[in-house]
Amino acid sequence: MTGLSWRRSAALVPIAALATLLVSGPAMPQPAEMSFFITSNGPGRGADLGGLEGADRHCQQLAQAAGAGARTWRAYLSTQGAGAVNARDRIGAGPWRNARGVVIAASVAELHGTNNLNKQTALTETGAVVNGRGDTPNRHDILTGSQADGTAIPGEADRTCGNWTRSGEGSAMVGHHDRMGLNTEPPALSWNTSHPSRGCSPEALRATGGDGLFYCFAVR
């Protein structure tokens, strides 16, 4: 090999190395596989989501925009009162993967037991990490209206902001997607039942570290 040929070959090495790095870099979102996400935003009316129907529609629209609209999406939300609905009964059987293909839980039982849901895996439909405790602004309060096992909350105390139709008075049960709170007690670390919100308005939800976000799961 001549000196000129050798120099040309050597110059190509960094380019080849860069190509290898790009190919083997961080995995990009795979919308065709995605079956779970946290909404990147809410409808804009605090906890008034337009009821379960409106919340489901929001999930479907966000999934559609992300390239996963071929699946049927449901919001992980319970309702109260006559005909109460359990969030766990709305989301299919699993398994569920985030936007990067990571399995969150293989079944309903695993989801409500030892799951893989945390700040690094509970991503939005675009594959983005949601702000948690210690970030500005904190957005880790995720609307659920549910008990730890995914069932509706009994009693007369409002824990679903009027079954997701109120943006003023009322309260909603929220979970912490980052599994962090003021202490290490189980509620503070719960993804679906940490504490009630101060109210149902956008301002009230933000006051305790929320932003009207909720979980979406693909039924099939």
C-alpha positions as CSV (number, residue, x, y, z in Angstrom):
1,M,0.0,0.0,0.0
2,T,1.4,3.4,-1.0
3,G,1.8,6.2,1.5
4,L,-1.1,8.1,0.0
5,S,-3.4,5.0,0.1
6,W,-2.5,4.4,3.7
7,R,-3.3,8.0,4.6
8,R,-6.7,7.7,2.9
9,S,-7.5,4.5,4.7
10,A,-6.5,5.9,8.0
11,A,-8.8,9.0,7.4
12,L,-11.7,6.7,6.9
13,V,-11.3,5.0,10.3
14,P,-12.9,7.8,12.4
15,I,-15.8,8.0,10.0
16,A,-16.4,4.2,10.3
17,A,-16.1,4.5,14.1
18,L,-18.7,7.3,14.1
19,A,-21.0,5.2,12.0
20,T,-20.7,2.3,14.4
21,L,-21.4,4.6,17.3
22,L,-24.5,6.0,15.7
23,V,-25.8,2.5,14.9
24,S,-25.1,1.1,18.4
25,G,-26.3,4.3,20.3
26,P,-29.3,4.6,22.6
27,A,-32.4,2.9,21.3
28,M,-34.9,5.1,19.6
29,P,-38.6,5.0,20.5
30,Q,-40.5,2.1,18.9
31,P,-44.1,3.3,18.6
32,A,-45.3,0.0,17.1
33,E,-44.3,-1.8,20.3
34,M,-45.5,0.9,22.8
35,S,-48.4,-0.1,25.0
36,F,-47.9,2.2,27.9
37,F,-47.2,5.9,28.5
38,I,-47.8,8.9,30.7
39,T,-49.6,11.7,28.9
40,S,-47.1,14.4,27.9
41,N,-49.9,16.9,28.7
42,G,-53.5,16.9,29.9
43,P,-56.5,18.3,28.1
44,G,-55.8,21.6,29.9
45,R,-58.7,21.7,32.4
46,G,-57.0,20.2,35.4
47,A,-58.8,17.0,36.5
48,D,-61.7,17.7,34.2
49,L,-60.8,15.2,31.5
50,G,-64.3,14.9,30.0
51,G,-65.0,11.8,32.1
52,L,-63.5,8.4,31.2
53,E,-64.5,8.9,27.6
54,G,-62.6,12.1,27.3
55,A,-59.6,10.7,29.0
56,D,-59.6,7.6,26.7
57,R,-59.9,9.9,23.7
58,H,-56.9,12.0,24.9
59,C,-54.8,8.8,25.2
60,Q,-55.8,7.7,21.7
61,Q,-55.0,11.1,20.2
62,L,-51.5,11.2,21.8
63,A,-50.8,7.7,20.8
64,Q,-52.0,8.5,17.2
65,A,-49.6,11.4,17.0
66,A,-46.8,9.2,18.3
67,G,-47.4,6.5,15.6
68,A,-49.2,4.0,17.9
69,G,-52.8,4.8,17.1
70,A,-53.5,1.4,15.7
71,R,-53.9,0.1,19.2
72,T,-56.9,0.7,21.4
73,W,-55.9,2.9,24.4
74,R,-57.5,3.4,27.8
75,A,-56.8,5.8,30.7
76,Y,-55.8,4.2,34.0
77,L,-58.5,5.9,36.0
78,S,-61.2,4.7,38.4
79,T,-64.6,6.2,39.1
80,Q,-66.7,6.3,42.2
81,G,-70.4,6.0,43.2
82,A,-73.1,4.0,41.5
83,G,-71.5,1.9,38.8
84,A,-68.0,2.6,40.0
85,V,-65.3,1.5,37.5
86,N,-61.9,0.0,38.5
87,A,-58.9,1.3,36.6
88,R,-57.3,-2.2,36.6
89,D,-60.3,-3.6,34.7
90,R,-59.9,-1.1,31.8
91,I,-56.4,-1.7,30.6
92,G,-56.3,-5.3,29.1
93,A,-54.1,-8.1,30.3
94,G,-50.5,-7.0,29.4
95,P,-47.7,-7.1,28.9
96,W,-47.1,-3.4,28.6
97,R,-44.0,-1.7,27.1
98,N,-42.9,1.9,27.1
99,A,-41.9,4.0,24.1
100,R,-38.4,2.4,24.1
101,G,-39.6,-1.1,24.3
102,V,-38.9,-1.7,28.0
103,V,-41.5,-3.9,29.8
104,I,-43.3,-2.1,32.6
105,A,-45.3,-5.2,33.7
106,A,-46.2,-8.5,32.2
107,S,-49.7,-8.7,33.7
108,V,-52.3,-6.9,35.8
109,A,-51.1,-8.8,38.9
110,E,-47.5,-7.8,38.3
111,L,-48.5,-4.2,37.6
112,H,-50.1,-4.0,41.0
113,G,-47.3,-6.0,42.6
114,T,-43.6,-5.8,41.8
115,N,-43.5,-3.9,38.6
116,N,-40.9,-2.0,36.6
117,L,-42.5,1.4,36.7
118,N,-40.3,4.3,37.8
119,K,-39.0,7.7,36.6
120,Q,-36.7,6.1,34.1
121,T,-39.3,3.8,32.6
122,A,-42.6,5.7,33.0
123,L,-42.1,7.7,29.8
124,T,-44.4,9.9,27.8
125,E,-45.7,8.8,24.4
126,T,-42.7,10.4,22.8
127,G,-40.2,8.6,25.0
128,A,-39.5,11.6,27.2
129,V,-38.8,11.4,30.9
130,V,-41.5,13.2,33.1
131,N,-40.2,15.6,35.8
132,G,-40.2,14.1,39.2
133,R,-39.4,15.2,42.8
134,G,-36.3,17.5,42.7
135,D,-37.0,18.7,39.2
136,T,-38.5,22.1,38.3
137,P,-41.4,22.0,37.9
138,N,-42.3,18.7,39.7
139,R,-44.9,16.8,37.7
140,H,-44.9,13.5,39.5
141,D,-48.5,13.5,40.8
142,I,-50.3,11.3,38.2
143,L,-54.1,11.2,38.3
144,T,-55.6,7.7,39.1
145,G,-58.5,7.9,41.5
146,S,-57.6,4.4,42.6
147,Q,-56.5,2.2,45.5
148,A,-53.2,0.4,45.5
149,D,-54.8,-2.7,43.9
150,G,-56.2,-0.6,41.1
151,T,-59.8,-0.6,42.3
152,A,-62.2,2.3,43.0
153,I,-62.0,4.1,46.3
154,P,-65.1,3.5,48.4
155,G,-66.9,6.1,50.5
156,E,-68.4,9.5,49.8
157,A,-65.2,11.5,49.9
158,D,-64.4,12.7,46.4
159,R,-61.2,11.2,45.1
160,T,-61.9,11.4,41.3
161,C,-62.8,15.1,40.9
162,G,-66.4,14.2,40.2
163,N,-65.5,11.2,38.1
164,W,-63.1,13.4,36.0
165,T,-65.5,16.2,35.2
166,R,-64.5,18.9,37.7
167,S,-61.8,21.6,37.4
168,G,-62.6,23.5,40.6
169,E,-63.7,22.0,44.0
170,G,-63.0,18.4,44.8
171,S,-60.0,16.1,45.0
172,A,-58.3,13.3,43.1
173,M,-56.1,10.5,44.3
174,V,-52.7,10.6,42.6
175,G,-49.7,8.4,42.5
176,H,-46.0,9.2,42.1
177,H,-44.5,7.9,38.9
178,D,-41.0,8.5,40.2
179,R,-41.7,6.4,43.4
180,M,-40.5,9.3,45.6
181,G,-42.2,11.4,48.2
182,L,-41.7,13.3,51.5
183,N,-40.7,10.0,53.2
184,T,-40.2,6.3,52.5
185,E,-43.6,5.2,53.7
186,P,-45.5,3.0,51.1
187,P,-47.9,5.7,50.0
188,A,-45.1,8.1,49.2
189,L,-43.5,5.5,47.0
190,S,-46.7,4.3,45.3
191,W,-47.2,4.8,41.5
192,N,-51.0,4.9,41.8
193,T,-52.2,5.9,45.3
194,S,-50.0,8.4,47.2
195,H,-52.3,11.2,48.4
196,P,-55.4,13.3,47.4
197,S,-54.8,16.5,45.5
198,R,-55.7,19.9,47.0
199,G,-58.3,20.5,44.3
200,C,-59.2,19.8,40.7
201,S,-58.0,23.0,39.0
202,P,-54.7,23.2,37.1
203,E,-53.4,25.4,39.9
204,A,-54.4,23.1,42.7
205,L,-52.9,20.1,41.0
206,R,-49.6,21.9,40.4
207,A,-49.6,23.0,44.1
208,T,-48.7,19.4,45.2
209,G,-46.4,18.5,42.3
210,G,-48.8,17.5,39.5
211,D,-49.9,18.8,36.1
212,G,-53.1,16.8,35.2
213,L,-51.2,13.9,33.7
214,F,-52.4,10.3,33.7
215,Y,-51.3,6.8,32.6
216,C,-52.4,5.3,29.3
217,F,-52.4,1.6,28.5
218,A,-53.1,-0.3,25.3
219,V,-55.9,-2.8,25.7
220,R,-54.7,-4.7,22.7
